[in-house]
Amino acid sequence: MTKLINKPQTIPSKGTTNKRNTNFPFQILPKEKETLQFSNKAIDNYLPTFDNLRYKHIPFKVPLKSHLKGLTLRMSFATKRKYFILRYWFQNRYRPYTLGTYGPGFGVKEVSVKLFDIYEKHTNDKGLWIIDPKLTKVEEETKITKSQFKDSQKKTVRETIELLCMAGFPRQKMGGNLTAKTIANVVRVLIGYSWRTAHLRYRDHNDGSGYVEFRVNKTYSRKNKNTKAVDGWEGLFKKFPPGDPKHFLIETSKTRNPNGYRSLYDDDAFGKLLMEDFNVGAIKRFVSGFSGYGTKIQILYSLKVLWTFAKDTGLLGDKPGVNPVLEVPNKKPVITQRTPGTDSAFTLPELEKIYKASRELEDRYPFQVQLIQMEMFCGRRKPELMKIQEDCIDYVNRQIHLPAHTHKIRKVDQFITITEPIAMVLENLKRLKMDQRFEKIKDVPWIFPGFRWPKEKRHDKNFINTEMTKMKTVHHCWEEIRKLSGVKGSQNMFRKTYSTIGKDEADLSSEHMIRLTGHLNENTLDRYYYKSHKEVIQKDADKVATLFDFASHRRTA
């Protein structure tokens, strides 16, 4: 019987083409007798005949046990370019590896050095290939790509500040943005102490989140009346670039920067640092340039907002670690300047004098007088009272609703009980809005409206429903009341006074007074207290209201 031999037919070289197959992607001659000297001169003079081939391969004449073993030259018929190709045997297969294109700067010397390094790392002592250099190349390119991606994510402190501003100053823990007042404080530390912030106006949405408007500063643009407001944050930073001393506000009593401070954005020593390098030491050095315990509190808070934003947006990598601002100390001095009224309270006779003085000033300061009276009769914070709208008043249930976003404690809705003195104030406010003198604010939703807005916008519902039309301050009214009554003190004392007379005169406990004033104390106040104990709160409020017997409760028709 004839023995079958499973041997592929030999194809003559003249009939072959560079067709791709899964085992070997280029032409292999049965026995390649033709070789090329390993020199630049021989490569330059090499001009093969292609016939019907797309590429022509020729091995170099090198020692068999050299690291150059398997090195070949490939030449393209279309481009006439020459490439160094390494043929190596790995896992029972011939594999090609492109080392580079022959040309100026990459000849036989350079390819020999490159191939020697590859040979040393991928072969064993016997010269056998134990690691595929192609896989090594893919891994190295992947590492480089990851490294480049990480480097592209790195931002300087200045760039991070710009991104924070463009993001709208998000809160650190809750959703939404910071309030307008908080944004103003953060802006002063990060990009302030320059004309840059003089072109900003801070506003609040009806939901309590703040935002920034861009305006024209008349003092800065006094020589050019045609100046227009910048278009967004990019325009602002372009108009006032960082570190430009001509925009700084320094050492003058007419500015808001008498100490000559410089913001983090304008500080060349810290603004150019990468955010990941703005560590505890750098923060300590930056904060040391400021004086005052209260000032440093605000600086540390602003830096905490910046770092939290960088962490949340992935600018500090996958493992940012602990906020370095928390490790920066701010020791409280032995003697500090206390806020006026912190440790003081009005007496009932003093409240009576203040009330009588306010009644005499009702015509000069309409709505402002009523706001001060409301502070006196309910013990609530002034910013909370300024945010009360007409639809928040529920006369049937004797409540003025305070949604969570309108007061300092944002965890739960609260309310103010409409007692007899508060009812009198609400009646006066209603009567004022019906007065023809105040037709401008007739449709304004706030019970304490403001007047510093264009009269031609009184029919613009989108405008009058914003916080632009609510009252901003009662400073001058309060100063007049102090002069007329002869009572010394601040408006902050009303809240302390309400709690004090409630405990001392109405015999209510601290826990009961906390419910009335809206303080937050987790040990005594349940988060949902205002939903389940309304009757108790109203009863306590009525008990305190009886102490304001000096107020005239005259009802209108």
Beta strands, then each sheet from edge to edge (+ up, - down):
strand 1: 36-37
strand 2: 55-61
strand 3: 71-76
strand 4: 82-90
strand 5: 93-101
strand 6: 200-204
strand 7: 210-214
strand 8: 393-394
strand 9: 399-402
strand 10: 414-417
sheet 1: 1+ 2+ 3- 4+ 5-
sheet 2: 6+ 7-
sheet 3: 8+ 9- 10+
end
